């Protein structure tokens, strides 16, 4: 198989086989209970990190991209945890702890996917928040952001062609 194909297919396989099943469970739990259980978030993060690391060992061409993805996940994750500690009404701690695995998975799929994922999360969360305020007729109502956050890599895959076109890399 062509090395470029392996470099593309490996992160997609991790997304479908390792990321998606626990992400669906987490989204369901957050939608029902407004919490993201630490065991599930930790398990998802560990499983994705191990799968991508093994992929990096198997496909040396992926190592640099995965290293960058890991650093971005760590930096954005620390920023999210700091924001959750400083301003809890803005971001729940469960969402902050989930962000690193979302960034790791999205960045492993490519830079354009990461940009599109973050934009998609922001837009869909904003629309959902506005809809909740319109329906409840009260500002400041909390709603589960976890399902939108966990959909980030998929939103990124959908939006990546738009980002490529906007950046002129299409």
ABEGO torsion letter per residue (X at the ends): XBAAAAAAAAAAAAAAAAAAAAAAAAAAAAAAAGBBBAAAAAAAAAAAAAAAAAAAAABAAAAAAAAAAAAAAAAAAAAAAAAAAABAAABBAAAAAAAAAAAAAAAAAEAAAAAAAAAAAAAAAAAAAAAAAAAAGBBGBBBBAAAAAAAAAAAAAAAAAAAAAAAGAX
